[in-house]
Amino acid sequence: MNDKNENEAERARRLAASPGHEWRLLAHRQSGDVDVKNEGVFDELVVDHWLHIEQFGEREWWMRVGDARILVLVQSSGDVRVDVERGFYAPNLGTTTDE
């Protein structure tokens, strides 16, 4: 394993100790950018009717992205499991691949 991959693996393990503590939100308005970082533990983001991210448990997040329902589980090892179900909220629009 090269140094870059080793550092990314270490970072993933460190962040897995308390998932949701490191995050960033960037928005734009005429008077300038709105940039918020690490202001508490990330819990929920809603954008219109097509994007909704919400923490369900200490290591689990639920998302709606268009017609997809996505469940994310952050394991204590730093590994992340992602389950995607298309067509849950509306007919499938777009392409789904497993690569």
N, CA, C and O of each residue as an XYZ file, in Angstrom:
396
protein
N       0.844     -1.178      0.000
C       0.000      0.000      0.000
C       0.888      1.239      0.000
O       1.834      1.325      0.782
N       0.587      2.201     -0.874
C       1.415      3.401     -0.904
C       1.007      4.358      0.212
O      -0.015      4.154      0.867
N       1.810      5.405      0.430
C       1.571      6.341      1.536
C       0.213      7.019      1.442
O      -0.473      7.187      2.451
N      -0.184      7.416      0.210
C      -1.456      8.114      0.058
C      -2.605      7.214      0.510
O      -3.454      7.652      1.287
N      -2.647      5.966      0.040
C      -3.709      5.048      0.427
C      -3.674      4.761      1.922
O      -4.720      4.663      2.562
N      -2.490      4.630      2.473
C      -2.357      4.362      3.900
C      -2.922      5.534      4.708
O      -3.619      5.319      5.699
N      -2.633      6.754      4.300
C      -3.158      7.928      4.986
C      -4.676      8.016      4.865
O      -5.349      8.397      5.823
N      -5.223      7.672      3.706
C      -6.675      7.689      3.522
C      -7.333      6.631      4.396
O      -8.405      6.873      4.951
N      -6.709      5.460      4.530
C      -7.249      4.404      5.384
C      -7.216      4.829      6.845
O      -8.171      4.582      7.582
N      -6.134      5.463      7.270
C      -6.036      5.965      8.646
C      -7.091      7.035      8.906
O      -7.715      7.045      9.967
N      -7.294      7.929      7.953
C      -8.296      8.983      8.098
C      -9.693      8.371      8.203
O     -10.501      8.801      9.027
N      -9.975      7.373      7.372
C     -11.286      6.712      7.419
C     -11.526      6.074      8.783
O     -12.630      6.163      9.322
N     -10.504      5.432      9.345
C     -10.650      4.814     10.676
C     -10.858      5.884     11.749
O     -11.672      5.705     12.655
N     -10.125      6.991     11.649
C     -10.273      8.079     12.628
C     -11.671      8.678     12.563
O     -12.306      8.897     13.594
N     -12.146      8.940     11.357
C     -13.471      9.531     11.202
C     -14.578      8.560     11.611
O     -15.639      8.986     12.066
N     -14.336      7.261     11.451
C     -15.339      6.257     11.815
C     -15.561      6.194     13.319
O     -16.583      5.680     13.773
N     -14.620      6.709     14.093
C     -14.777      6.707     15.549
C     -15.963      7.575     15.958
O     -16.611      7.291     16.966
N     -16.259      8.628     15.194
C     -17.412      9.488     15.486
C     -17.969     10.026     14.164
O     -17.755     11.191     13.829
N     -18.683      9.178     13.415
C     -19.185      9.595     12.104
C     -20.112     10.807     12.201
O     -20.924     10.915     13.119
N     -19.974     11.704     11.246
C     -20.820     12.879     11.186
C     -20.224     14.113     11.834
O     -20.829     15.184     11.782
N     -19.046     13.993     12.448
C     -18.421     15.148     13.089
C     -17.662     16.029     12.095
O     -17.490     17.222     12.344
N     -17.210     15.471     10.991
C     -16.475     16.256      9.996
C     -17.332     16.412      8.756
O     -17.615     15.434      8.064
N     -17.750     17.646      8.469
C     -18.581     17.919      7.312
C     -18.414     19.373      6.896
O     -17.833     20.181      7.621
N     -18.934     19.693      5.715
C     -18.831     21.050      5.200
C     -20.035     21.332      4.324
O     -20.487     20.462      3.580
N     -20.551     22.542      4.410
C     -21.664     23.005      3.587
C     -21.232     24.306      2.922
O     -20.736     25.214      3.589
N     -21.417     24.394      1.621
C     -21.083     25.606      0.878
C     -22.308     26.028      0.071
O     -22.871     25.228     -0.675
N     -22.708     27.259      0.221
C     -23.809     27.832     -0.548
C     -23.356     29.182     -1.076
O     -22.402     29.768     -0.563
N     -24.037     29.672     -2.098
C     -23.664     30.943     -2.716
C     -24.850     31.906     -2.685
O     -25.998     31.496     -2.855
N     -24.564     33.177     -2.470
C     -25.556     34.245     -2.573
C     -24.843     35.454     -3.171
O     -23.616     35.462     -3.275
N     -25.597     36.465     -3.561
C     -25.001     37.626     -4.233
C     -23.955     38.309     -3.378
O     -22.956     38.800     -3.903
N     -24.162     38.352     -2.076
C     -23.218     39.059     -1.209
C     -21.981     38.232     -0.852
O     -21.079     38.726     -0.176
N     -21.938     36.979     -1.303
C     -20.770     36.152     -1.041
C     -21.145     34.737     -0.638
O     -22.320     34.386     -0.539
N     -20.131     33.949     -0.411
C     -20.338     32.542     -0.078
C     -20.764     32.371      1.375
O     -20.427     33.175      2.243
N     -21.507     31.311      1.608
C     -21.843     30.865      2.951
C     -21.133     29.530      3.115
O     -21.455     28.568      2.417
N     -20.183     29.460      4.018
C     -19.368     28.250      4.208
C     -19.426     27.874      5.683
O     -18.980     28.636      6.541
N     -19.972     26.707      5.974
C     -20.114     26.238      7.347
C     -19.393     24.903      7.450
O     -19.593     24.013      6.623
N     -18.553     24.769      8.474
C     -17.792     23.536      8.660
C     -17.884     23.086     10.111
O     -17.738     23.887     11.034
N     -18.128     21.797     10.299
C     -18.010     21.140     11.597
C     -18.703     21.892     12.729
O     -18.163     21.987     13.831
N     -19.881     22.420     12.468
C     -20.662     23.117     13.501
C     -21.567     22.094     14.180
O     -22.774     22.091     13.939
N     -21.018     21.241     15.009
C     -21.780     20.168     15.633
C     -21.695     18.901     14.819
O     -20.842     18.783     13.940
N     -22.567     17.950     15.098
C     -22.617     16.679     14.375
C     -23.663     16.808     13.280
O     -24.791     17.231     13.535
N     -23.283     16.442     12.055
C     -24.213     16.541     10.928
C     -25.427     15.653     11.180
O     -25.282     14.480     11.524
N     -26.632     16.218     11.008
C     -27.852     15.452     11.243
C     -28.769     15.410     10.033
O     -29.263     14.337      9.687
N     -29.018     16.549      9.371
C     -30.013     16.548      8.303
C     -29.763     17.662      7.303
O     -29.343     18.761      7.668
N     -30.029     17.363      6.022
C     -29.991     18.339      4.937
C     -31.170     18.042      4.027
O     -31.383     16.895      3.634
N     -31.936     19.070      3.691
C     -33.058     18.919      2.767
C     -32.924     19.992      1.696
O     -32.782     21.175      2.006
N     -32.969     19.575      0.429
C     -32.935     20.496     -0.704
C     -34.137     20.173     -1.585
O     -34.220     19.093     -2.171
N     -35.068     21.125     -1.672
C     -36.290     20.945     -2.455
C     -36.966     19.622     -2.087
O     -37.010     19.258     -0.911
N     -37.492     18.902     -3.079
C     -38.182     17.636     -2.822
C     -37.354     16.431     -3.270
O     -37.811     15.295     -3.138
N     -36.145     16.652     -3.797
C     -35.397     15.559     -4.421
C     -34.138     15.148     -3.667
O     -33.523     14.141     -4.018
N     -33.739     15.892     -2.647
C     -32.554     15.523     -1.871
C     -32.847     15.676     -0.383
O     -33.223     16.752      0.080
N     -32.670     14.587      0.358
C     -32.894     14.605      1.800
C     -31.895     13.621      2.404
O     -31.884     12.443      2.047
N     -31.068     14.101      3.306
C     -30.088     13.270      4.011
C     -30.368     13.430      5.494
O     -30.500     14.548      5.993
N     -30.459     12.305      6.199
C     -30.786     12.382      7.621
C     -30.090     11.260      8.387
O     -30.040     10.116      7.935
N     -29.560     11.609      9.543
C     -28.915     10.603     10.388
C     -30.003      9.808     11.106
O     -30.893     10.386     11.731
N     -29.926      8.480     11.014
C     -30.888      7.595     11.679
C     -30.365      7.071     12.996
O     -31.130      6.860     13.937
N     -29.076      6.864     13.066
C     -28.450      6.344     14.273
C     -27.017      6.824     14.323
O     -26.584      7.589     13.461
N     -26.284      6.386     15.316
C     -24.905      6.846     15.486
C     -24.048      6.565     14.254
O     -23.136      7.336     13.957
N     -24.320      5.488     13.538
C     -23.500      5.097     12.395
C     -24.310      4.911     11.111
O     -23.798      4.340     10.148
N     -25.545      5.371     11.074
C     -26.406      5.103      9.923
C     -27.086      6.375      9.424
O     -27.619      7.158     10.210
N     -27.060      6.567      8.103
C     -27.731      7.681      7.449
C     -28.666      7.148      6.383
O     -28.402      6.123      5.755
N     -29.763      7.864      6.190
C     -30.751      7.571      5.163
C     -30.744      8.742      4.202
O     -30.602      9.893      4.617
N     -30.900      8.449      2.902
C     -30.948      9.519      1.905
C     -32.037      9.258      0.886
O     -32.335      8.115      0.540
N     -32.619     10.335      0.418
C     -33.442     10.292     -0.779
C     -32.752     11.169     -1.798
O     -32.491     12.345     -1.546
N     -32.459     10.594     -2.949
C     -31.901     11.356     -4.066
C     -32.783     11.035     -5.266
O     -32.649      9.975     -5.877
N     -33.681     11.949     -5.600
C     -34.612     11.699     -6.699
C     -35.457     10.470     -6.432
O     -36.188     10.417     -5.443
N     -35.360      9.473     -7.316
C     -36.156      8.254     -7.172
C     -35.473      7.190     -6.310
O     -36.008      6.093     -6.149
N     -34.306      7.497     -5.759
C     -33.517      6.485     -5.040
C     -33.582      6.667     -3.530
O     -33.594      7.785     -3.014
N     -33.622      5.534     -2.843
C     -33.459      5.513     -1.386
C     -32.094      4.884     -1.129
O     -31.790      3.805     -1.639
N     -31.282      5.565     -0.338
C     -29.907      5.129     -0.082
C     -29.711      5.019      1.424
O     -30.025      5.948      2.167
N     -29.196      3.892      1.866
C     -28.854      3.696      3.272
C     -27.347      3.560      3.375
O     -26.740      2.800      2.621
N     -26.734      4.290      4.304
C     -25.287      4.296      4.483
C     -24.979      3.888      5.921
O     -25.515      4.467      6.866
N     -24.119      2.894      6.078
C     -23.690      2.428      7.395
C     -22.178      2.576      7.483
O     -21.451      1.998      6.676
N     -21.696      3.351      8.460
C     -20.257      3.543      8.669
C     -19.824      2.579      9.768
O     -20.237      2.711     10.920
N     -18.991      1.609      9.403
C     -18.529      0.623     10.373
C     -17.365      1.191     11.182
O     -16.681      2.106     10.725
N     -17.140      0.656     12.375
C     -16.081      1.165     13.244
C     -14.696      1.008     12.624
O     -13.759      1.701     13.021
N     -14.558      0.099     11.650
C     -13.285     -0.099     10.957
C     -12.990      1.019      9.963
O     -11.860      1.163      9.496
N     -14.016      1.812      9.642
C     -13.859      2.843      8.623
C     -14.486      2.442      7.312
O     -14.660      3.281      6.428
N     -14.838      1.151      7.163
C     -15.516      0.699      5.949
C     -16.924      1.278      5.914
O     -17.545      1.494      6.955
N     -17.416      1.527      4.710
C     -18.735      2.113      4.540
C     -19.570      1.184      3.656
O     -19.157      0.817      2.556
N     -20.747      0.813      4.155
C     -21.678     -0.009      3.373
C     -22.763      0.912      2.834
O     -23.333      1.711      3.576
N     -23.047      0.797      1.533
C     -24.068      1.619      0.891
C     -25.051      0.705      0.184
O     -24.657     -0.095     -0.665
N     -26.325      0.814      0.526
C     -27.392      0.077     -0.146
C     -28.265      1.081     -0.881
O     -28.694      2.080     -0.305
N     -28.529      0.808     -2.178
C     -29.298      1.719     -3.010
C     -30.507      0.980     -3.563
O     -30.388     -0.122     -4.098
N     -31.665      1.599     -3.426
C     -32.894      1.051     -3.980
C     -33.484      2.089     -4.919
O     -33.914      3.154     -4.477
N     -33.507      1.787     -6.212
C     -34.051      2.714     -7.208
C     -35.544      2.511     -7.356
O     -36.048      1.412     -7.125
N     -36.255      3.558     -7.738
C     -37.683      3.480     -7.987
C     -38.511      3.462     -6.723
O     -39.694      3.128     -6.773
N     -37.925      3.812     -5.590
C     -38.660      3.764     -4.329
C     -39.663      4.911     -4.225
O     -40.776      4.708     -3.738
N     -39.293      6.104     -4.671
C     -40.137      7.284     -4.543
C     -40.819      7.691     -5.841
O     -41.797      8.438     -5.822
N     -40.317      7.210     -6.955
C     -40.863      7.566     -8.259
C     -40.311      6.568     -9.276
O     -39.376      5.832     -8.960
N     -40.863      6.527    -10.477
C     -40.297      5.630    -11.493
C     -38.824      5.940    -11.740
O     -38.404      7.092    -11.630
N     -38.038      4.913    -12.073
C     -36.609      5.104    -12.371
C     -36.437      6.073    -13.531
O     -37.022      5.894    -14.599
N     -35.640      7.084    -13.312
C     -35.253      8.016    -14.365
C     -33.750      8.102    -14.325
O     -33.187      8.613    -13.357
N     -33.092      7.619    -15.345
C     -31.635      7.607    -15.347
C     -31.116      6.179    -15.399
O     -31.881      5.230    -15.571
N     -29.811      6.043    -15.249
C     -29.138      4.764    -15.397
C     -28.506      4.347    -14.085
O     -27.947      5.174    -13.365
N     -28.596      3.068    -13.776
C     -27.951      2.527    -12.583
C     -26.946      1.481    -13.028
O     -27.280      0.594    -13.813
N     -25.707      1.575    -12.530
C     -24.700      0.554    -12.808
C     -24.106      0.095    -11.476
O     -24.268      0.752    -10.447
N     -23.425     -1.032    -11.518
C     -22.795     -1.527    -10.297
C     -21.287     -1.327    -10.323
O     -20.568     -1.954     -9.545
N     -20.809     -0.484    -11.186
C     -19.365     -0.219    -11.288
C     -19.056      1.188    -10.874
O     -17.895      1.596    -10.893
